[in-house]
Amino acid sequence: MTETEWKIRNLALKRDKTWYRFLRQKLIWNYILDFYCSKLKLCIEIDDSSHDWKWEYDEKRTKYLNNLWIAVVRYLNSDINSNLDWVILDLNQKIKERYIELNE
């Protein structure tokens, strides 16, 4: 687990913080999702600089997951390392929005 994945898992995604269970390294078809919540059908991806040259792969993967009704939220390592409070607030907002979306 990378340092940024540790931060997200332990400071943002613990069940006592989100009320949802997020699995780490969830395999869906040929893709390994950084974090996944089955109740919300929500994937959280942590991108580092290696993703700069993999945007086509990321786009294809996101489209595949969206076709399974799985929403994808992405954060950059740099955002997590430099502005973790904002990432946590944004993630909590995305979780609430996803809950509303699924329960309308």
Secondary structure as a PSIPRED ss2 file (coil, helix, strand):
# PSIPRED VFORMAT (PSIPRED V4.0)

   1 M C   1.000  0.000  0.000
   2 T C   1.000  0.000  0.000
   3 E H   0.000  1.000  0.000
   4 T H   0.000  1.000  0.000
   5 E H   0.000  1.000  0.000
   6 W H   0.000  1.000  0.000
   7 K H   0.000  1.000  0.000
   8 I H   0.000  1.000  0.000
   9 R H   0.000  1.000  0.000
  10 N H   0.000  1.000  0.000
  11 L H   0.000  1.000  0.000
  12 A C   1.000  0.000  0.000
  13 L C   1.000  0.000  0.000
  14 K C   1.000  0.000  0.000
  15 R H   0.000  1.000  0.000
  16 D H   0.000  1.000  0.000
  17 K H   0.000  1.000  0.000
  18 T H   0.000  1.000  0.000
  19 W C   1.000  0.000  0.000
  20 Y C   1.000  0.000  0.000
  21 R C   1.000  0.000  0.000
  22 F C   1.000  0.000  0.000
  23 L E   0.000  0.000  1.000
  24 R E   0.000  0.000  1.000
  25 Q E   0.000  0.000  1.000
  26 K E   0.000  0.000  1.000
  27 L E   0.000  0.000  1.000
  28 I E   0.000  0.000  1.000
  29 W C   1.000  0.000  0.000
  30 N C   1.000  0.000  0.000
  31 Y E   0.000  0.000  1.000
  32 I E   0.000  0.000  1.000
  33 L E   0.000  0.000  1.000
  34 D E   0.000  0.000  1.000
  35 F E   0.000  0.000  1.000
  36 Y E   0.000  0.000  1.000
  37 C E   0.000  0.000  1.000
  38 S C   1.000  0.000  0.000
  39 K C   1.000  0.000  0.000
  40 L C   1.000  0.000  0.000
  41 K C   1.000  0.000  0.000
  42 L E   0.000  0.000  1.000
  43 C E   0.000  0.000  1.000
  44 I E   0.000  0.000  1.000
  45 E E   0.000  0.000  1.000
  46 I E   0.000  0.000  1.000
  47 D E   0.000  0.000  1.000
  48 D C   1.000  0.000  0.000
  49 S H   0.000  1.000  0.000
  50 S H   0.000  1.000  0.000
  51 H H   0.000  1.000  0.000
  52 D H   0.000  1.000  0.000
  53 W H   0.000  1.000  0.000
  54 K C   1.000  0.000  0.000
  55 W H   0.000  1.000  0.000
  56 E H   0.000  1.000  0.000
  57 Y H   0.000  1.000  0.000
  58 D H   0.000  1.000  0.000
  59 E H   0.000  1.000  0.000
  60 K H   0.000  1.000  0.000
  61 R H   0.000  1.000  0.000
  62 T H   0.000  1.000  0.000
  63 K H   0.000  1.000  0.000
  64 Y H   0.000  1.000  0.000
  65 L H   0.000  1.000  0.000
  66 N H   0.000  1.000  0.000
  67 N H   0.000  1.000  0.000
  68 L C   1.000  0.000  0.000
  69 W C   1.000  0.000  0.000
  70 I C   1.000  0.000  0.000
  71 A E   0.000  0.000  1.000
  72 V E   0.000  0.000  1.000
  73 V E   0.000  0.000  1.000
  74 R E   0.000  0.000  1.000
  75 Y E   0.000  0.000  1.000
  76 L E   0.000  0.000  1.000
  77 N H   0.000  1.000  0.000
  78 S H   0.000  1.000  0.000
  79 D H   0.000  1.000  0.000
  80 I H   0.000  1.000  0.000
  81 N H   0.000  1.000  0.000
  82 S H   0.000  1.000  0.000
  83 N C   1.000  0.000  0.000
  84 L H   0.000  1.000  0.000
  85 D H   0.000  1.000  0.000
  86 W H   0.000  1.000  0.000
  87 V H   0.000  1.000  0.000
  88 I H   0.000  1.000  0.000
  89 L H   0.000  1.000  0.000
  90 D H   0.000  1.000  0.000
  91 L H   0.000  1.000  0.000
  92 N H   0.000  1.000  0.000
  93 Q H   0.000  1.000  0.000
  94 K H   0.000  1.000  0.000
  95 I H   0.000  1.000  0.000
  96 K H   0.000  1.000  0.000
  97 E H   0.000  1.000  0.000
  98 R H   0.000  1.000  0.000
  99 Y H   0.000  1.000  0.000
 100 I H   0.000  1.000  0.000
 101 E H   0.000  1.000  0.000
 102 L H   0.000  1.000  0.000
 103 N C   1.000  0.000  0.000
 104 E C   1.000  0.000  0.000
